[in-house]
Amino acid sequence: TLQDSKDSEVFGEAGYLYFSTDNSWPRDVEAEIERLPDDWLEEHRGEMRVRPTRRKNLPQHFHVTPNGEASVDGLNCHFISTPFRFCLNCGVSYDFRQRSDFAKLTALGTGGRSTATTILGLSAIRGLYAEGSLPKKARKMLSFTDNRQDAALQAGHFNDFIEISILRAALYRAIQGAGTEGVAHDHLTQKVFETLALPLNMYASDPDVRFQAMSETEKAFRDVLGYRLYYDLRRGWRVTSPNLEQSGLLEIAYPWLEEVCHAEDIWEESHPAIATAKPETRVKIAKVLLNHMRSNLAIKVDYLNTFEQERIQQRSNQHLAYPWAIYENEKMEHAAILYPRSKRQRDYGGKLFISSRSGFGQYLRDPATFDTYEEKPNLEKTQQIIQDLLTGLKAAGQVEIVEEANGEDEVHGYQLPASAMLWVAGDGTTAFHDPIRVSRLPEGGGRTNPFFVNFYKTIAGELHGLRAREHTAQVPYADREKREELFRAGELPVLFCSPTMELGIDISQLNVVNMRNVPPTPANYAQRSGRAGRSGQPALVFTYSSVRSPHDQYFF
């Protein structure tokens, strides 16, 4: 499995076995070179060959029998060792610095218990809401877990998923309405605020607020929206819940970048690789750098400024209600600063460093990056190229110096100004591609997840008012009573509870019961499932069985 993909003395070398009748890996050297990623190859005496440093990672030919033994009578297969470096079928390749195979190969099906419970629960609730014949008090779901901490975790996960999905759906509708012109930073939060069109009672701590207090409440809400929108640009922070960019529904454009890269006077004193490059090549490289800064939140914007965040948090606590408020115990993510050098021992972890040895440095040394410059840059020249890129982009206002170099051995600190970004709607067909992490994509580009594309386009905007709460012995008695009352009436549609709800509590009509884990005994299962359908009506009972839980697998 991906969790166990390491070499061991007992099982030997860890890796992956490739078998295909339609697209088998070639045995011929020339045919193999045609299928290998570009950065695995080099030119030698007028011909292409495999780089010496890559030869040990080439696919190894085996004949394997169905019981896993090597035999000439077995299937014609190829073995590649971990970490997973490129796909022998579609050609997708990954940077050698990226070690985690889980991040490369994971998909929605790899999602854990919390994500599965949230999405299945949300689907069940939407189905109940769509059934017009059901009274409001019957449109609810009770979910059981044997760990009371997990009940609180799951309720938080559900609410967080709803909140971020509503926000992404509003952003998509806002930028889609703007067409090809997109939405600039100055208008972004106002557009999303107007598209959301939430009534005051869904975000204000005082729903009856008026006049100046109402204006301050709306301002606090827009600030929170701004922070959430920029934070959601962060790379890979939700593996099983892709953001709009990963879903192909959002593209961040840089409107002036093409003009900047066509202006030869800006680049004439740069390293020859940049100075002699085609404008299109400069655009490609500069966009990779700007995207790298953006996805690591090296953005100059008030919402990510430490001092402004303190004000945003205070106004949020004063004017907003759960789940939109940013409470004191929530750690807000502030903007990073990019430094064109290597990381040093005492450097602060929240900074971003790009050096000649970094992923971006390796991207610059890839033969395919500068297609008209024959000489491969060494480490020193690569560092010069990085600095020249930043200098040129700074002269054109595409990046800004936010921290001056303090000493001869120091470098300036840079950020991408939010004003240089334009938020434009995508069609959902092609996912965002980061060539620093994935150097080669299959034909047609990266695939998007059709579930989330459809979800953000058509479903997420309808989730207003859905929320969940936990019901455990850790919740104060008065709060438990209040939640029971709301759940009975259908005002609270989802309740995640510990075994405290198995017996003795009246919850009125109930049509859906979920078990977040397989109960410890058949008697527990019968008791919990029996809470649904007590009036003789059909009911749905579903249980999540974890692949990595021996208990769940045994009873499953």
N, C-alpha and C positions, 0 to 999 in steps of 0.2 A: 504494500500500500504506500501512498505518498508519505504517511507518517513513519514508515519503516524503511525508507529508501536510503539505507547506509550499508556499507560493506561490513561484513562480520566474519569472524573466524569459523563460525558454524556453517553459514550459508554461502560464504564466498562473496564475490563481487556483485553489488547491487546494480540493477539496470533495467532496460526495457527491451522486449522482444518484438520485432516487427515482422508481420506476415501479411502478404497481400497477393491475390491472384491477378488483380487488375493493374496494379502499379508496383510491382516488385522492385526491390533495390537492385540496380545493375551490378554485374560482376566485372564488366569492361571498364577500364580506367577512364577512358575518354567520356563514356556515358555517365560515369559516376561524377566526374568534374562538372558536367552539365547540371547535375542535380544538387550539388553542394552549394551552401550559401557563399556569397561573394567574398565575405571577409575570411573564408577558409582558404582562399586561393591567392596566388601571386604569379606575376609574370617572370619567367626565367628563360633567357636566351630566345625570346620571341614566342614562347609557348606558356600556356597556363599550367600550373602544377599546384598540388596541395602544399600549404605552408608546413614547414617542418614541425612547428609547434602544435599543429592540428592533427598530424598523422596518427598519433596514439588514440585519438578520439573518433577515428573513422569507424563506421559500422563493420562489425565482424560477422563473417558468414558462418552459419551453423545449419546442420540438419537436426531437427528436434522431433522426438517421438511424442505422442500424446501424454505420456507419463513424465515428460520433462527431461528425458535422457538424450544425450547427443548420439546420433546414429545416422549412417548413410541412407537408411531407409525412411528417415523422418521427413518432416516438412522443411521446405527451403525457407529459412528465416535469417534475419540479421539482428545482432545484439548491439545496443549502445549503452554505455555505462552512465551512471548518474554523475553529475546532474544532467537533466534533460537539456540538450543544447539546440537541437533542431528536429523538426518533424520530417521523417523520411517520406511521408505521403504528400503533405501539402506544401512543405518547404519553409514553414514559419521557423525563424531562428531567433535565438535569444543571446543577449550579451553574456560573455563568459563570467562577468562579475556577479551576475544574478544567480545565486546559489539555490534558492528555495524552489523546488519543483512544485510545491503546493500552489504557489502564486502563479505559476505558468499554466498548470493543467486543471486548476479548479474551475468549477462551473456551478450553475444554480443547484444542480443535484448534489453538490458537495456541501450545501448549506447545513448548518447544525440544527439542533432541536428548537432554538428560539426562533430562527427565521422560518422554519417549516411550520411551527405552531402559529406564528403571526399570520402568514399568508393563507394557510388553511382555515384558520379562524375567521379571517377577514372575508374569505370566499363564502363561508357558511353564513355569516351575518348578512352579507349582501344578498344572498339567496333568500333569507328570511324577509329582508326588507322589500324584495321584489315580489313577494307573495302577498298580494293585496287583501286576501281574505283573512289574514292573521291579525288579531288585535295587537296593539303596541306592546302589551306586557308579555306576549309570546315571542317577540323578536329579540332573542338574547341567547347567549351561550355561556355555559358554565364549564370551566376548565380546571382539572385537578392536577396537582403535583404533590409528591411526597416530601419535598423539601420546601420549607416556608420561605427561605431566601430566594429560591427559584421562582416562587409566585410573584415576589416583588420585582425580580429581574425581568420576568416575562411581561408583566404589566407595563414596565418602563419601556421594554423593547417594542411592544405593540404601539404604545403612544408615540414613541420616537419615530417609528416607521410611518405612522399616519401623518405626523407633522411634516416630516421631510418629503413625503410623497405629495402632500397638498402643495407645499412650497414649490417643488419641481414642476408640478402640473401648472401652477400659476405662472411660473417663469416661462414655460414653454408657450402657453397661450399668449403671454405678453410679447415675446419676441416673434412669434408667428404672426401676430397682428401687425407688427412693424414691417413685415416683408423683408426684402433684400437690403433695405437701409439699416436694419438692425436697431438695437437700443444701446445708446452710449451710457457711460457711468453716471452722468448727471441726472439722467431720467430713469435709471434702472429701478431703484426701490419704489419710486412713485408709481411706475407702470405696474409693478408686481402687486403693490398695495391695492391699486384700483382693480386689477384683475381678480385678486382674491375676493374683494368685496365682502369681507366677513362682517357680520353684525357685531356691535360693541360687546354684547354679552359673551362672545366667544373668545375675546382676547383682553378685555378691560377688567381690572380688579374691581372697578365700580361701574356697572353697566348703565347707571343713570347719570353719568358724568356729562357736563355741558360746558359751553363757552370755552374759556381759556384752558380749563382742565381737560376738556375733550381734545383740544388742539395738542396739548402736551402728551396726552395718551397716544394719539395717532403718531406723533413724532417718535415717541419711544418705541412704538410698534414698527415703524419704518426702519429705525436703527437696528432693531433685532433682525428684521428681514434682511437688511444689508449685510449684517455679520454672517447670517446663515447662508446667504447666497455665495459670498466669497469663500467661506469655509468649505462649501460643498465642491469647490474646484480642486480641492486637495486630491492628489493622486492616490488611487487604490485604497481609500479608507473604508470602503464598504464592498467587500469582494462579492457578496451574494445580493447586493442591492445597488446595481450600477447607477451612476448619476446620469444626467442628461447627455453629457459629452460622451460617456462610454456607450450610451444607447443611440448615438448618432442623431440626437435631437437638438444639440447645441454645438455651435462652432464659435470659438473666440477668434475674431479676425483682428488684424492690425492694419487699419485703413491706409496709413502712410508708409507702410513698410516697403511696398514695391517702388514708390518714388525714391525713397531713401537708398535702396539697393541699386537703382539705376543711376544715381548721382555719382559719377566717377570721381569727382573732386573730393568726396568724403573718404574714398578708399585708396586714393593714389599713393599714399605714404604707408599703407598697410603692408603686411607680409605678402610676397608675390602670389601666394596661393589665393588670397582674397582679391588683391589688386587686379589679377589677370582673369579672375573667375567671371563667368557670365552673370548678368544681373539675376537671372532665374536661379542660379546656384546660390548666390548670396541670400536671396529671399528664402530659399529652402533651409539654409544653415541658420540664418538669423531667426527664423520661425521656430526651429527646434530649440534654440537657446531661450527665446522668450517663453515658449511653452514649458520648458524645464523650470524656469523661474516661477511661472504662474502656478504650475502644479505643485511646487514646493512652497507656495504662498509668499514668495519674495515679491510682494505687491505693495506699492505705496498707496494706501487707502485708509481713511480714518477708521473704518470698521475693524481693521487689524492693527491699529495703533494702540500700544499699551495704555497710554494715558487717556485716550478717547474711550477705550473699552471700560475703564473704571466708571466713566460717566454713563455709558450705555447701560452697564449693569445696575447702577444706582437708579436710573430712570425706569428701567425695566422692573425692578423690585417694587418701585413706588406705584407704577401705573398699570402693570400687566398681570394677567392671571395665567395659571398653568393651562396648557403646556408651553405657551409662547414666552413666558417670562424666563429670564436668565438669572437663576438664583445664585446666592453667594458661594455655594459649594461647587458650582460649575466652573471648571477651569477653562477660560477662554483662550483660544489659540491666537497668538499674535503673529505679525508678519516676520518672515525671515529676511536676512540681508545676505546678498550674494557677494562672496569674496573670491577673486580669481587667483587662488593659491591652494596649496594642500592644507588639510586640517592639522593643527598642532595639538600637543598633549593637553594644554589647558584651555583650549577653545571651547566656548559655550555651545552646548548641543543644539540650540535653536537656530544656529546659523547654517548657511548653505555655502559649500566650498566646491569650486570646479577647478581642477588642475589638469595638467597634461595626462595624468594617470586616471582621472575620473572617467565615468561613463561618457560624458560629453567629449572629453579628450580622445577617447578611443573612437568615438564616432567621427571626429575630425580626421583621424589617421586612417579611417576606412578608405580603401582605394576608390570606392564608389561615390564618396562625398565630393571631392574635387575632381570632376571627371576630365578637366582640361589641364590639370597640373600633374605632371608625371612623377615628380620627386615626392616620395613619401616623407612627410614631416617627422623629424625626431621629437623627443620629449621637449627639448628646449624651444624648438620652433612651434610646436603645438601650443605651448604656453603663450608665445608671442601672438599667435593667431587668436587665442581666446581674448587676450587683452586688446588687440586691435579691433575685434568685433565689438567689444563693449565700448571702446572709444568712439567708433563710428556711430553706433546706435545712440550713444549719449549725445553726440553732436547734433543728431536729428531729433532728440527728444523722446526716443523710444525707451530709453532707460535713464535713470537719474542717479547721481551720486548722493547718497543719504548719509554717508560717513566718510569724512576725509581721511586719507592715509596719515598716520601719526608716526613719522620716522621713515628712513630710507628703505628699510626692509619690509615695510608695510604696504598694503594696497588699499585702494578705495573700496568702499562697500556700495553695492548697487541694488536698486529695486526697480521693478516695472511699474510705471505710473498707471493707475486705473484709467486715466483719461486716454491712454493709448490703446485701450481694448474696446472692441465692439462685439456685443452679444447678438449672434445671428442664429436663426432657427435652422436645423437640419431636417432631412427627410426620414431619418431613422434607418437608413440602409447600410451606412458605413460607420463603424466605430472609430473613435479617436485612436490614432497610431502614434506611439512614442518610439522613434527609431533608436533611442538610447537604450531602451529595455528590450525591444523586439526589432532586430535589425532587418528582418525580412518577413514580408507578409505573403499569403497565398494570392493567386490571381483573383482580382475582384475586391481585394482589401479585407480588413477585419470584419467579422460578422458581428451583428448586434443580437441582443436577446429579444426575440419577438414578444415574449410575455411582457417585459418591462416597457418596450416601445408602445405597445397597445395600452398598457396600464397607465402610463403617464399621459397618453393622448386622450383616453376616453373614460378612465375609471377614477384615477386619483383625485380629480377635481370634484368628485361627488362624495368625498369621505368626511366632509365637515360635520362636526358634532360627534363622530365616533370616538369613544375613549374606553379605557379599561382601568380597573382598579384591582388591587390584591385584597384577599380576605384571609388573614392568618391570625394566630394568637399574638403576634407582634403588633398588630394594629390595635390602637386604643378601643375600648369597648364602645364608646359613643360613636366613633367613626365606623366601626363594624355595623352597628345598628343602622346608621344612616345609609351605608352602602347596600345593606340587605333590603331596605325600604325602596331605594332607587332601583335595585335590580328586580324586585318583585313587580314594580310598575313598568319596567322596560325603559326607564330613563337612563339607566346604566346598562348598556347592551352586552358588555363582556366583563366577567368576573373570574380572576385567576385565584384559586384557593388551595389551601392545604386540606388534609382530611377533616378539618373542622366542619366542612359542609356536607359530610357524608350522611349525618343523622341530625334530626331534631330541629331543623330550621326550615320554615315555610318559604318557598321561593316561587310559589304559584306556577303558572303554566311554563313548561320548559320543553323545548323541542330538540335542542342540540347539547350534547355533552362531549367534551374533549378530555382525553387523558394525555398529559404532556409526557408521561412515561408509563410503561407497563406497571400496573399496581403490584405490590409485593405478593399478594395471594389472590386466587380466584374469587374468594369471598369479597375482597375489596373491590374487585372489578364489578362483581354483580351489584354491590351496594351503590357504587358511583354511577354505573350505567343506568341503574334503576331510578335515578332522579329524573330522567327524561321520559316523556310519554306516559305519565301517571294517569292522565285522563282518558287513556285508551287510543290516543292519536298516534300516527306513525312518528318515529323520532330517529334522529341520526346520532350515532355514537362512534367516534373515531379515536384511535390511539396512535401515538407516535412511537415507533420502535427504532431505537438507535442501532446503527451498524456496529458501533464500538462498545455496546453494553452487553455483556454475556447474559445478564438477567433478561433484558428485553428480547434478545435473540432466542433464548430458550423458550419463553412463553409465546413469542411470535410463531 
